[in-house]
Amino acid sequence: MYKKPVIKEKKEISENIKDYSKHKQLYLLTKSHSTQTTVFVEDINDSWFVYVITYRTKSGVITDISMIIKSDCDTRLRHLISLGHELKK
């Protein structure tokens, strides 16, 4: 029999970039003509981990967040630069 397609609900992130103001900022990347900014911040509890946060520039609403280990920062940074992001800090 025919099965209805399963529609997955998109996970909503209700955090704001201001929630991470106490974290140490490592890198800030922007892309021209983009409404989003990407920032690398160090985890407060463990310096081995780094959050890569993408947020809307005007409102500060986080659209994507991931945690990576500090040794992978250079790889992720090079990838974002190859996609056209510009390093601000």
C-alpha positions in Angstrom: 0.0 0.0 0.0 1.0 3.6 -0.4 2.6 5.2 2.6 2.5 8.9 3.3 5.9 10.6 3.1 7.4 11.4 6.5 7.9 15.1 6.9 10.6 16.0 9.3 10.2 19.1 11.3 13.1 21.5 11.1 14.7 21.9 14.5 14.3 25.5 15.6 17.2 27.1 17.5 15.9 29.9 19.8 19.3 31.0 21.0 20.8 34.4 20.4 24.5 35.3 19.8 24.4 37.4 23.0 24.2 34.1 25.0 27.8 33.5 24.0 29.2 36.9 24.9 31.3 35.4 27.8 33.0 33.0 25.5 36.4 33.8 24.0 36.0 34.7 20.3 38.7 33.1 18.1 37.6 34.0 14.5 34.9 36.2 12.9 33.9 35.6 9.3 31.5 37.4 7.0 30.5 37.0 3.4 29.7 39.9 1.2 26.0 40.3 0.4 25.1 37.7 3.0 22.7 38.2 5.9 24.7 35.8 8.1 27.9 35.9 10.1 30.0 32.9 11.4 32.0 33.1 14.6 34.3 30.6 16.3 34.1 30.8 20.1 36.0 28.7 22.7 34.0 26.6 25.2 34.1 28.1 28.7 34.3 24.7 30.5 36.8 23.0 28.2 39.3 24.8 25.9 39.6 21.6 23.7 36.2 22.4 22.2 35.2 25.3 19.9 31.7 26.3 18.9 31.2 27.3 15.3 28.1 29.5 15.3 26.3 31.0 12.3 23.8 33.7 13.1 21.8 36.4 11.4 23.8 39.6 11.4 21.0 42.1 12.2 19.0 40.1 14.7 21.6 37.9 16.3 19.4 34.8 16.1 21.5 31.6 15.8 20.7 29.6 12.6 23.3 26.9 13.0 25.7 25.8 15.7 28.2 23.0 15.9 31.0 21.9 18.3 34.4 20.9 16.9 37.7 20.1 18.6 40.2 22.9 18.6 42.6 21.0 16.2 39.9 21.0 13.5 39.6 24.9 13.5 42.1 25.4 10.7 40.4 22.9 8.5 36.9 24.4 9.1 38.4 28.0 8.7 40.0 27.1 5.3 36.7 25.5 4.1 34.7 28.6 4.9 37.3 30.9 3.3 37.2 28.7 0.1 33.4 29.3 0.1 33.9 33.0 -0.1 33.9 34.1 3.6 36.3 36.8 4.7 38.2 36.7 7.9 37.5 39.7 10.1 39.5 38.7 13.2 
